[in-house]
């Protein structure tokens, strides 16, 4: 399909094939990625609170998934890793 | 006709803290990242999801390091590729390092790049065409499902798809007149 110099010409069957190789990602994944700025803001709030409150910090370290859910942040592995890393930095 | 921000314009807006632009960037590249993880690397669903989220988290965090805003797509491809390899490496302790990456990944990503160009052209088409082509080819919906969703007689779907593919082809040829003449 590609001529190698960035100039392409497709017949309609090829266009259909090319359209079919990019199915949508699951809605929940996309939504979580879109909400990343808000999630990071909330993660920051958790870290700040943990720095000021030792018992809360212990709770977050012991069960980060629950702490994230309580803060209405999706407990993806990435978010758990961020919170663990930030609290280890303390 | 819809006017889309270029990739570079979108990245610049994201870097300036425009959250709506960030949402649009995720929307624009979500299929690409998903396809690399799920189809090019064939990661299981849960691994693909972790890679997907990590790609966008790192992109958000490191957007300021991008040297050329228009190069966001290859940057995301490279980032996704690296994270997929890390994921495969973690789950294949005894496998030789050089056999971790599937052999056809380069070809698969090249095809996805072509597909992204076609999707860019699709975004310019009228809503009706964009929707029907996306539903039929990318979402793999049946004529009946499409007809119900778009309130169209299912007997007209095939001809509409054909007409919309012709429009898409014209749009692409308008972008590449040399290819159209060949």
Interface residues (C-beta under 8 A of the other chain):
Chain A: X1 X2 X3 X7 X8 X9 X10 X11 X12 X15 X16 X18 X19 X20 X21 X22 X23 X24 X25 X26 X29 X30 X32 X33 X34 X36 X37 X38 X40 X76 X77 X78 X79 X82
Chain B: X19 X22 X23 X26 X27 X30 X31 X32 X33 X34 X35 X39 X49 X50 X52 X53 X54 X56 X57 X60 X110 X111 X112 X114 X115 X116 X117 X118 X119 X122 X133 X134 X137 X138 X139 X140 X162 X165 X166 X168 X169 X172 X173 X176 X178 X179 X180 X182
